[in-house]
Amino acid sequence: MINPIVRQPLLGLLRPRMRRIGILGLVFFLATPLLASDLRKTPIVRAVEQARPSVVNIRGEKTVGGGIQSTGAASGSRRVNGMGTGVVIDSRGYIVTNHHVIEGVRQIQVTLASGSQYYGKLIARDMTTDLAIIKIDTGKSLPVISVGTAKDLMPGEPVVAVGNAYGYEHTVTKGIVSALHRTVQVSDAQNYDDLIQTDASINPGNSGGPLLNIDGEMIGINVAVRAGAQGIGFAIPVDKVLEVAAQLLASQQIKEMWIGVALKSEPDGGLAVDTVENDSPASLAGLQTGDVISGIDDITVRRALDFQRGLLARRPGDTVTLSIQRDQTPLSVDLTLGNSSERIADTADTAWEALGLDLETMPRAQFELLKTRYRGGLTVKSVRADGPAARQGIQTGDILVGMHVWETVSKENVAYVLNRADFSKFDPIKFFIVRGNETLYGYMTVAMIETYRSQ
C-alpha cells in the first residue's frame, strides 16, 4: 500500500505530464481526419473535382451499328436509347461532343452534373472529324472546362476519362497515355487520324467526354474503342478539337456577319491579323496586318475558338471592342460587324471561277426525301468543262453536301471555304456529293483566284 504522503507528490509530478499528453492526444485526434482527408484527395481526385461540373451527359433515341464502334453506339443496327457525353466550352451553354453521339437523335437530352436536365439544339457538326457543337439554354452561366494541350503529351503519362459509360453518369476511369498519333479506321466512311491511345477504361457512352491530364485540363475528347479489346481507347487531341470547333462556329456566323479579316495563331498565345480585306469592316475599324488580338469585349483571346466565342449571339451592325497589341503597344479597336450579304454579293461567281460549278440551293423538303445524314446541299446545275470539278467527275445533278470539315447547305458556306486565307492548308480539298443513293467523296485541286482568299 502506497503511503498517502508519498502519493501526493507523485500525482503532482504526473499531472503536468498527463495534461501535456492529453493536449497532444487531443490535437492528434482532431487532426487525424484532416490529415486522412488530405491524403485521400489525390491529384486524380482534384482533377476530377475541377472538371466534373463542366461535363454533361447526353441521351436520345437513335440508330446504331456494329463492328469497330464509336463509343456512343452498340453493335447491331437497331433503334436504341443512345448515350454519350459532352463538354461545356462556353458559359452560355455551348457544348462540344462527337457527331456520332447526336447523329440521328430527335431530341438531345442533356443532363448537367447537378442533375438538371435540358434539351439541346444542334448548332454545327462535322462528320469528317466526328465533332459537333450543341447548345442548351439554362438561364445561368455554366462552368467551362479547363483546356490544356496534347502537343506535349508523353507515353506513360497518367490520364483520366469522365463520361456517361453505359448510361452510368459521370463515370471516372484512370490510366496512362499508351501511344500517340494513332490512325483508326472505324468504317468505310469514318477514319480518324492522329488519335491519342489510352488504357483508361472507355466504354459505350464515353464518346464526347473529356480525357484529362493530372492537372484536370482537357487534353482530348474520347471518341472510340476497339470492339473486343481491353484497355484500348482513343481520343481526339484537344488542339484539333478546338480548331474544328472554331471553324464550325465561324461557318455558322459567316451566314450573317462579315468582318473581312484572316487570323493566324501566335506561338505564345493570341491571334495575329494575317490579312485585311479592302473596304471591309476590319479595314474601316483600322485593323492592320500584324496586329495581335488578345481580347474581344470581356473574353480573353488565346486561340481562334475564343475569338469566335466573342462573336456568339452578335448580329450585323453590332459593335465589339478588340484589345490588340500593335508593335508592343496596347490599343483598343471598335469593330462594327458587317452583313455577309454585302460580301457574298461580290463573290457570287466564286464557285464557278474556282470550282467550275454552277450551284443552286436544294429545297429542304426535297433534300429530306434523300434520307441522308446531311442537313442540306447544293444541286449542281452545270459543270464547266475545263474546271476542277469536271476533272474529278462531278456531274450535273450531283448534290454537293460538304467541303473539307464544313457542310455546304448554302452558297455562303462554299464562299466561306473558298475565301479562307488558310485555304492552301487543305488544298486539294476533300468534297462530298450525293449521287442517287450513294454518298461519294474525292479531292479537288482548286484553281483559286487570289482575290478570293481574304475573309
Backbone torsions as a table, in degrees:
resi	resn	phi	psi	omega
1	MET	NA	131.9	-178.1
2	ILE	-79.0	134.2	177.7
3	ASN	-65.8	126.9	-179.6
4	PRO	-55.1	-31.7	-179.4
5	ILE	-66.8	-33.0	179.7
6	VAL	-80.0	-35.1	-175.1
7	ARG	-61.1	-39.6	-174.6
8	GLN	-61.9	-47.7	177.1
9	PRO	-61.6	-37.5	179.2
10	LEU	-62.6	-46.2	177.8
11	LEU	-61.6	-38.1	178.9
12	GLY	-63.7	-37.0	177.8
13	LEU	-71.6	-34.8	-176.1
14	LEU	-79.3	-31.4	-173.6
15	ARG	-58.0	-46.9	178.3
16	PRO	-58.8	-39.5	178.7
17	ARG	-67.1	-40.1	178.8
18	MET	-63.6	-38.8	179.4
19	ARG	-64.2	-42.8	179.6
20	ARG	-64.0	-44.5	179.0
21	ILE	-62.0	-40.6	-179.5
22	GLY	-64.4	-43.2	-179.7
23	ILE	-65.9	-45.6	178.6
24	LEU	-62.7	-40.0	178.2
25	GLY	-63.3	-41.6	179.9
26	LEU	-64.4	-43.2	178.6
27	VAL	-61.1	-45.2	179.5
28	PHE	-62.7	-41.3	-179.8
29	PHE	-62.2	-44.1	-178.7
30	LEU	-72.4	-32.2	-175.9
31	ALA	-80.4	-23.1	-175.1
32	THR	-56.9	-48.0	179.2
33	PRO	-61.0	-38.4	-179.4
34	LEU	-64.6	-44.4	179.2
35	LEU	-64.4	-40.5	178.5
36	ALA	-63.2	-40.6	179.6
37	SER	-63.4	-43.3	179.0
38	ASP	-62.5	-40.2	180.0
39	LEU	-67.8	-34.4	-179.3
40	ARG	-74.6	-27.6	-178.2
41	LYS	-82.1	78.6	-178.1
42	THR	-74.4	170.2	175.2
43	PRO	-55.7	-33.7	178.7
44	ILE	-67.1	-42.7	178.1
45	VAL	-60.7	-44.5	-179.3
46	ARG	-66.0	-37.1	178.4
47	ALA	-63.1	-43.0	179.7
48	VAL	-67.3	-43.4	179.2
49	GLU	-59.2	-36.7	-178.8
50	GLN	-71.0	-40.2	-173.0
51	ALA	-89.2	-29.0	-170.0
52	ARG	-54.3	-42.3	-177.7
53	PRO	-62.5	-20.4	-177.9
54	SER	-99.7	7.0	178.1
55	VAL	-102.0	131.8	-179.5
56	VAL	-119.3	157.3	175.9
57	ASN	-106.4	141.8	-175.0
58	ILE	-123.6	134.0	177.7
59	ARG	-135.6	157.8	176.2
60	GLY	167.1	149.2	-179.8
61	GLU	-72.6	134.9	-177.3
62	LYS	-156.9	173.2	176.0
63	THR	-100.5	135.1	-178.6
64	VAL	-127.1	166.5	179.2
65	GLY	-133.7	-172.9	-173.8
66	GLY	-117.3	-158.6	-178.9
67	GLY	87.5	-154.4	168.6
68	ILE	-65.8	118.0	-164.4
69	GLN	-114.7	146.5	168.6
70	SER	-67.1	149.8	-170.5
71	THR	-75.6	-1.2	174.6
72	GLY	-94.5	5.7	-172.2
73	ALA	-127.1	165.0	175.0
74	ALA	-121.6	163.2	-176.5
75	SER	-74.0	152.6	-177.7
76	GLY	91.6	147.4	-178.9
77	SER	-97.5	111.5	-176.8
78	ARG	-167.1	165.5	175.2
79	ARG	-82.5	125.7	179.9
80	VAL	-137.8	169.9	170.8
81	ASN	-82.6	96.6	-178.0
82	GLY	-68.3	159.2	-179.1
83	MET	-148.4	151.8	179.2
84	GLY	-169.2	-167.4	-174.4
85	THR	-137.3	160.5	176.1
86	GLY	-146.6	167.8	-177.6
87	VAL	-132.2	131.5	179.4
88	VAL	-74.3	122.2	179.6
89	ILE	-111.1	-7.1	176.3
90	ASP	-148.5	137.4	-172.5
91	SER	-64.4	-14.4	179.1
92	ARG	-83.3	5.8	173.8
93	GLY	105.5	14.6	177.3
94	TYR	-84.7	131.1	-171.9
95	ILE	-129.8	135.0	173.8
96	VAL	-100.6	140.2	178.6
97	THR	-150.8	-174.4	174.8
98	ASN	-84.9	146.2	177.4
99	HIS	-61.1	-39.9	-176.7
100	HIS	-68.1	-16.8	176.8
101	VAL	-69.3	-39.5	-175.4
102	ILE	-104.5	-4.3	-179.9
103	GLU	-63.8	127.3	178.4
104	GLY	77.5	1.9	-179.5
105	VAL	-84.7	125.9	-177.8
106	ARG	-78.1	-42.3	176.3
107	GLN	-128.0	117.3	-178.1
108	ILE	-88.2	105.7	-179.1
109	GLN	-93.9	121.5	-175.4
110	VAL	-114.0	129.3	178.5
111	THR	-116.3	125.2	178.2
112	LEU	-80.5	169.6	178.3
113	ALA	-61.5	-28.1	179.2
114	SER	-74.2	-11.7	-176.9
115	GLY	98.1	-10.3	178.2
116	SER	-66.7	142.4	-176.2
117	GLN	-119.9	143.4	179.7
118	TYR	-144.7	162.9	173.2
119	TYR	-99.7	133.3	-177.6
120	GLY	-95.6	152.9	177.1
121	LYS	-114.0	132.8	177.8
122	LEU	-72.6	124.7	179.3
123	ILE	-97.0	-48.9	-179.6
124	ALA	-161.4	157.2	-179.3
125	ARG	-152.0	158.2	175.8
126	ASP	-140.7	113.9	-176.4
127	MET	-73.3	-27.0	-178.0
128	THR	-65.1	-46.5	179.4
129	THR	-93.4	-4.2	179.0
130	ASP	61.0	44.7	177.2
131	LEU	-126.1	152.2	179.4
132	ALA	-150.8	156.9	175.4
133	ILE	-121.4	129.4	175.1
134	ILE	-121.7	167.0	-179.7
135	LYS	-137.2	140.5	172.0
136	ILE	-120.9	147.5	178.0
137	ASP	-107.1	109.2	-176.0
138	THR	-107.6	-15.7	-176.1
139	GLY	76.6	8.4	178.6
140	LYS	-148.0	163.6	179.8
141	SER	-77.1	135.9	-179.3
142	LEU	-105.6	147.8	176.6
143	PRO	-67.7	139.6	-176.5
144	VAL	-105.7	141.6	-179.2
145	ILE	-62.8	142.8	173.3
146	SER	-80.6	130.8	-172.0
147	VAL	-106.9	133.3	174.1
148	GLY	-109.2	-144.5	176.9
149	THR	-144.2	151.2	176.6
150	ALA	-99.2	0.7	-174.4
151	LYS	-70.9	-25.1	-177.9
152	ASP	-111.8	18.6	179.9
153	LEU	-64.3	147.8	-178.6
154	MET	-122.8	132.4	172.5
155	PRO	-54.8	132.8	-176.8
156	GLY	96.1	-10.8	-179.9
157	GLU	-69.0	135.6	-179.7
158	PRO	-68.8	140.3	178.4
159	VAL	-138.4	162.1	-178.6
160	VAL	-133.1	135.2	176.2
161	ALA	-110.5	137.7	177.5
162	VAL	-125.9	132.0	-179.7
163	GLY	-175.5	-179.0	-175.2
164	ASN	-93.7	56.4	-172.6
165	ALA	-62.2	120.0	-179.0
166	TYR	52.1	26.7	179.8
167	GLY	87.1	-3.4	176.3
168	TYR	-84.4	103.1	-169.1
169	GLU	-64.0	141.4	176.5
170	HIS	53.8	44.2	173.4
171	THR	-72.7	136.7	-178.9
172	VAL	-114.6	130.6	173.9
173	THR	-133.7	155.1	-178.7
174	LYS	-128.6	158.3	178.5
175	GLY	-173.0	-150.5	178.7
176	ILE	-133.2	166.8	170.0
177	VAL	-75.0	115.7	-177.6
178	SER	-83.0	-37.6	-179.2
179	ALA	-166.3	166.2	-179.7
180	LEU	-124.3	160.8	173.2
181	HIS	61.5	40.4	177.9
182	ARG	-81.8	146.4	171.5
183	THR	-110.7	129.5	-176.1
184	VAL	-128.9	124.6	176.5
185	GLN	-96.9	110.6	-178.5
186	VAL	-86.1	-41.0	-179.7
187	SER	-157.3	-179.2	177.8
188	ASP	-61.7	-28.3	-175.8
189	ALA	-100.1	-11.0	-174.4
190	GLN	-129.7	119.4	177.8
191	ASN	-132.7	133.4	179.0
192	TYR	-108.6	136.9	177.0
193	ASP	-113.6	150.4	169.3
194	ASP	58.1	47.8	-179.6
195	LEU	-89.4	156.6	170.6
196	ILE	-88.5	127.9	174.5
197	GLN	-98.8	135.4	-179.4
198	THR	-138.8	155.4	174.3
199	ASP	-101.8	7.8	170.8
200	ALA	-62.8	133.0	-175.6
201	SER	-60.4	114.8	177.1
202	ILE	-118.2	126.0	-173.6
203	ASN	-126.5	167.9	173.5
204	PRO	-52.1	127.3	-175.5
205	GLY	109.8	-19.6	177.6
206	ASN	-76.7	-17.6	-176.5
207	SER	-53.9	134.5	178.5
208	GLY	88.1	-7.2	180.0
209	GLY	-88.2	164.9	-175.2
210	PRO	-82.4	145.3	163.3
211	LEU	-102.3	123.1	-172.4
212	LEU	-108.3	150.0	167.6
213	ASN	-87.8	-179.5	-173.8
214	ILE	-69.7	-13.6	176.7
215	ASP	-89.8	2.9	179.0
216	GLY	81.5	13.9	179.1
217	GLU	-93.2	141.1	177.1
218	MET	-73.3	124.3	178.3
219	ILE	-117.7	1.3	177.5
220	GLY	-173.8	165.9	173.7
221	ILE	-113.5	119.5	-179.9
222	ASN	-63.0	134.4	-170.8
223	VAL	-133.2	-33.4	-171.7
224	ALA	-154.9	155.1	171.0
225	VAL	-129.6	157.0	175.3
226	ARG	-94.8	120.1	-176.7
227	ALA	-58.5	131.6	177.5
228	GLY	88.6	-12.8	-179.3
229	ALA	-93.9	160.0	176.5
230	GLN	-122.1	135.4	177.0
231	GLY	71.9	24.8	176.8
232	ILE	-128.4	105.4	176.9
233	GLY	-131.9	163.4	-175.1
234	PHE	-134.8	150.8	179.6
235	ALA	-140.3	145.0	174.8
236	ILE	-79.0	129.2	179.4
237	PRO	-56.9	140.1	-174.2
238	VAL	-62.7	-31.5	-179.5
239	ASP	-62.3	-39.2	177.2
240	LYS	-71.4	-38.5	178.8
241	VAL	-58.0	-47.1	-177.1
242	LEU	-69.3	-35.3	177.8
243	GLU	-64.0	-47.0	179.8
244	VAL	-66.7	-40.3	178.7
245	ALA	-59.4	-41.0	177.9
246	ALA	-64.2	-41.2	179.2
247	GLN	-65.8	-39.0	179.6
248	LEU	-64.9	-43.8	178.0
249	LEU	-65.7	-39.9	179.8
250	ALA	-63.9	-38.6	-178.7
251	SER	-66.1	-28.0	176.3
252	GLN	-77.6	-41.2	-175.8
253	GLN	-72.9	-26.5	-178.8
254	ILE	-67.1	-18.8	178.1
255	LYS	-63.4	-27.9	-177.3
256	GLU	-116.8	-41.3	-169.2
257	MET	-105.3	148.9	177.5
258	TRP	-129.6	128.7	178.5
259	ILE	-115.0	-45.5	178.4
260	GLY	85.3	36.8	179.8
261	VAL	-140.8	140.5	173.0
262	ALA	-107.8	134.5	-174.7
263	LEU	-118.0	153.0	174.4
264	LYS	-136.7	146.3	-177.5
265	SER	-73.0	139.7	175.5
266	GLU	-90.5	143.1	-178.8
267	PRO	-57.8	-34.8	-177.1
268	ASP	-100.1	20.0	177.2
269	GLY	101.5	155.0	-178.1
270	GLY	89.3	171.2	-179.8
271	LEU	-120.6	133.9	178.2
272	ALA	-101.5	143.1	176.1
273	VAL	-74.7	119.5	-178.8
274	ASP	-89.8	-51.8	177.1
275	THR	-140.4	153.2	176.6
276	VAL	-125.3	125.6	-178.8
277	GLU	-74.0	136.4	178.9
278	ASN	-60.8	140.2	177.1
279	ASP	57.4	28.4	178.3
280	SER	-98.4	167.8	174.6
281	PRO	-55.1	-38.5	179.1
282	ALA	-65.1	-40.9	178.6
283	SER	-65.1	-43.3	-179.5
284	LEU	-65.9	-28.1	178.8
285	ALA	-78.6	-13.3	178.1
286	GLY	95.7	10.7	177.1
287	LEU	-66.2	145.0	-177.9
288	GLN	-131.0	153.3	175.3
289	THR	-57.4	131.8	-179.2
290	GLY	99.9	-16.7	174.6
291	ASP	-60.4	139.6	178.0
292	VAL	-109.2	118.8	-179.0
293	ILE	-87.3	121.6	-179.3
294	SER	-112.7	-7.4	179.8
295	GLY	-163.3	151.2	172.5
296	ILE	-134.0	111.7	-169.5
297	ASP	53.8	-122.1	-176.1
298	ASP	-98.1	12.6	-178.9
299	ILE	-102.7	124.5	175.7
300	THR	-73.1	131.5	-177.3
301	VAL	-103.1	112.4	175.1
302	ARG	-113.5	-21.2	-176.7
303	ARG	-150.8	172.4	-176.2
304	ALA	-59.9	-35.5	-179.6
305	LEU	-61.6	-38.1	179.3
306	ASP	-61.7	-41.4	179.2
307	PHE	-63.0	-44.2	179.6
308	GLN	-67.5	-33.9	175.7
309	ARG	-62.4	-35.2	179.0
310	GLY	-66.9	-18.2	179.8
311	LEU	-97.4	-5.8	-179.4
312	LEU	-59.8	137.5	178.5
313	ALA	68.6	8.0	176.0
314	ARG	-85.4	159.1	-179.3
315	ARG	-132.6	157.4	174.5
316	PRO	-53.5	135.5	-177.1
317	GLY	99.0	-20.1	176.1
318	ASP	-70.5	152.2	177.9
319	THR	-115.2	131.5	176.3
320	VAL	-117.9	151.7	178.7
321	THR	-103.3	122.0	178.9
322	LEU	-100.2	131.1	171.2
323	SER	-93.6	123.1	-176.1
324	ILE	-131.4	161.9	171.3
325	GLN	-116.1	123.5	177.8
326	ARG	-125.3	112.7	-177.0
327	ASP	53.8	43.4	177.5
328	GLN	67.7	14.0	176.1
329	THR	-108.4	124.2	179.4
330	PRO	-73.4	135.5	179.6
331	LEU	-138.6	159.8	172.1
332	SER	-118.1	135.3	-178.8
333	VAL	-127.3	128.2	175.5
334	ASP	-91.5	120.2	-176.7
335	LEU	-113.9	120.4	176.1
336	THR	-94.6	121.2	-174.6
337	LEU	-71.9	134.9	179.7
338	GLY	-90.8	174.8	178.7
339	ASN	-96.1	127.0	-176.2
340	SER	-62.1	-25.4	-179.4
341	SER	-62.8	-28.9	178.0
342	GLU	-65.6	-38.2	-178.1
343	ARG	-82.4	-40.6	-178.7
344	ILE	-61.8	-33.6	179.2
345	ALA	-61.0	-32.0	179.9
346	ASP	-78.8	-15.8	-176.9
347	THR	-120.9	29.5	-175.8
348	ALA	-61.3	-29.7	-177.1
349	ASP	-95.6	12.2	-176.8
350	THR	-58.5	-47.6	-177.6
351	ALA	-62.3	-38.0	-179.8
352	TRP	-69.4	-43.6	-178.3
353	GLU	-70.0	-43.1	-172.8
354	ALA	-88.1	-35.3	-175.5
355	LEU	-109.5	-23.0	-173.4
356	GLY	77.3	34.3	-178.2
357	LEU	-126.3	135.0	169.2
358	ASP	-102.9	113.0	-171.4
359	LEU	-111.3	150.1	177.7
360	GLU	-138.8	134.2	-179.9
361	THR	-62.6	129.2	179.2
362	MET	-84.3	128.0	178.9
363	PRO	-53.2	138.5	-173.5
364	ARG	-58.5	-44.1	-178.6
365	ALA	-61.2	-39.0	179.2
366	GLN	-68.9	-39.7	-179.7
367	PHE	-65.3	-38.5	-177.7
368	GLU	-63.3	-23.0	178.2
369	LEU	-67.4	-19.4	179.5
370	LEU	-73.5	-20.4	177.8
371	LYS	55.7	48.3	174.0
372	THR	-98.5	175.1	178.4
373	ARG	-88.5	0.5	179.0
374	TYR	-87.4	160.8	-176.9
375	ARG	-93.0	-12.9	-179.0
376	GLY	172.9	176.9	-178.8
377	GLY	-166.6	178.1	-178.3
378	LEU	-119.8	124.9	179.6
379	THR	-77.1	134.4	176.8
380	VAL	-81.2	111.1	-179.2
381	LYS	-83.6	-36.9	177.0
382	SER	-157.0	158.9	-177.5
383	VAL	-127.5	125.7	178.2
384	ARG	-71.5	130.8	-170.9
385	ALA	-59.3	-34.9	-175.9
386	ASP	-100.7	13.9	-174.2
387	GLY	-90.1	165.8	178.4
388	PRO	-58.1	-37.9	-178.7
389	ALA	-64.5	-41.9	179.5
390	ALA	-63.5	-39.7	-179.8
391	ARG	-64.5	-23.6	179.4
392	GLN	-96.6	4.5	173.6
393	GLY	86.5	11.5	175.9
394	ILE	-67.9	138.7	-173.6
395	GLN	-122.0	158.6	172.3
396	THR	-59.5	134.0	-177.8
397	GLY	99.2	-19.1	173.9
398	ASP	-63.8	157.8	179.6
399	ILE	-119.4	114.0	178.5
400	LEU	-77.7	118.6	-175.9
401	VAL	-115.1	-10.5	-179.4
402	GLY	-167.7	151.0	174.0
403	MET	-138.7	125.6	-176.6
404	HIS	54.2	-119.2	-178.4
405	VAL	-101.3	9.7	-174.8
406	TRP	-114.6	142.7	171.2
407	GLU	-75.7	151.9	177.7
408	THR	-118.0	76.5	179.7
409	VAL	-83.3	-27.7	-177.7
410	SER	-137.7	166.6	177.2
411	LYS	-64.0	-29.8	177.9
412	GLU	-61.6	-35.2	178.0
413	ASN	-63.3	-41.7	179.1
414	VAL	-65.3	-45.2	179.4
415	ALA	-60.8	-38.3	179.6
416	TYR	-60.7	-46.3	-178.6
417	VAL	-63.9	-48.2	-175.6
418	LEU	-70.7	-24.1	-177.6
419	ASN	-86.3	-4.7	-175.5
420	ARG	-67.8	136.5	179.1
421	ALA	-67.3	-25.5	-179.8
422	ASP	-95.6	22.0	-176.3
423	PHE	-56.2	-33.9	-176.4
424	SER	-60.8	-21.0	-179.7
425	LYS	-67.9	-27.0	-179.6
426	PHE	-126.5	35.4	173.1
427	ASP	-111.9	120.2	12.2
428	PRO	-70.1	142.5	-173.2
429	ILE	-95.6	137.3	177.3
430	LYS	-78.0	134.0	178.6
431	PHE	-126.7	155.7	-180.0
432	PHE	-127.2	130.1	177.3
433	ILE	-130.2	153.6	172.6
434	VAL	-106.4	125.4	178.3
435	ARG	-131.9	111.0	-176.1
436	GLY	64.9	-122.0	179.7
437	ASN	-101.3	9.8	-176.3
438	GLU	-114.5	148.2	169.8
439	THR	-107.7	121.4	-175.7
440	LEU	-116.4	158.8	175.8
441	TYR	-142.3	159.7	177.9
442	GLY	-162.9	-169.3	-178.2
443	TYR	-131.1	133.2	177.9
444	MET	-114.6	132.8	167.5
445	THR	-89.1	109.4	-168.5
446	VAL	-82.3	133.6	175.3
447	ALA	-81.5	75.6	-171.2
448	MET	-79.3	135.4	173.5
449	ILE	-91.8	130.6	-169.8
450	GLU	-57.5	-34.2	-177.2
451	THR	-67.6	-13.5	179.7
452	TYR	-87.6	2.4	-172.0
453	ARG	-100.3	15.3	174.8
454	SER	-103.9	152.6	-177.5
455	GLN	-137.8	NA	NA
